[in-house]
Each structure stands twice: as C-alpha cells, then as structure tokens.
Amino acid sequence: MVGAPSQVPSCALCGAPVERVLWRDAQLRVVAIDDADYPGYCRVIWQQHVREMCELLPAQSLHLWRVLGVVETGLRDILQPDKINLASLGNVVAHLHWHLIPRWFDDRCFPNPIWGLPRAGAEAPSQAAQLLRRENAERLYATLPQLLNAQSPW
C-alpha cells in the first residue's frame, strides 16, 4: 500500500459519492445500500483507493475483518435473514469494498447471487415480511454505529 494514491478521480467509490454513511473511521466507511429487495444491505469500503486485500498491511486487514464481523453480526441479530452473503468482487469498481447482503429463502433470486436473474416464477415476499424487513433494516442502521464504536479502539 506504500505509495498508493488516496483517491482516483474516475473511481465511483473515491471522493465524495452520494451515499448513506452509517459509520466511518480513518480507514473504512460502512454505507447502507438502497435496495428494496434487500433491506439491510450494507457495503464496507476502504477509504484509500486500493484494489486488492493483499495491498493492506496486516493490521489494516485485521481492522477490516473486525468491522465486517460486527456488521455481519448486526445483520444476523437484527434482521434474522436465512443467510448472509459477503462478496468482494471489484470487477466493475476496482476499489476495495465488501458487500454484506441479507438473504431470505423468499427473495427473488435465492439461492442465486442477487446480481443474477430472478428465479423463474419468483414472487415478492408478503407485504408484511417486506415491511418488517425494512423496519429492521432501519433498526440495524441506527444500531451499527453503536456496535462499531463499542469495538474501538481498533
């Protein structure tokens, strides 16, 4: 990571993108992703522009894994999804970031990735389930800063 640029103007995650930041420190930010099909979807983004995990120092990697663990635990405990997907692809945006996506057996793509085609014949979850998931996502978003701050100092 020595000599790595802190920002790249053409990068969608560098600079000041429009996003709902739930928590940040000098190295990371946790943002809420507005996706009606996947309430509670979060992204953990490395502040400096690096492309791969191997560019981080060991202490930085540990910090990232700890933050991912707190966010994942919050997702599990508050939203109670059937599964949580963690993904770090970077094929489109080559800036180190992780997706944390709550999944339910009745979501439109389960068990396939959310970026794939919806299941044939998939129906939307009930309105009651959708409402509960959105309410729990807002609880998660309100709670995550406290959970992450409770882990400090990193």
Steps between C-alpha positions, in 0.01 A plus 500: 500500500803727522470771239140408414289799397242596758240580233454437131271755329340243269416261787135490607596428864770767537430860579160595629243268343138546599442225754340441837801466729413309817847507657852597404849522635831595340522169311145383425145609450183294530215607274139394454405388151152603393358179356131430555553127442781474758434731795798508731750466216825670604833569338832535684738718302871557551557877506823504298495380145645150505396220269570181695508370857868410460582872477405547865740469788419216744357740760281660234370161386417411859314829542300433183410144612390627842271760343358240261436271797313768696284593199428135420406428862271804505332382181450152643376613841268780390371389160514124562541411133523142380854567374748785469708538185841666520652593167808688388514504124632829370466401137300813418633732773860406576502660846516272804149457639280223637128443453304358797163388375222348711327221311168330554372179348215702346714772340472527124839343422563256786710284494674674208705820537295820510673618183366205302165439344200465730376149563243380251156559651642694796238701682569795726500435874176590676439867577524419871840335452623792289386755758660310788827470308505873421426587863774266620742646244440848646564356849822348369610830346433681828679234705811437289688815609458401864610143431805614305596770750473245781779302331741794505786549538575298193 
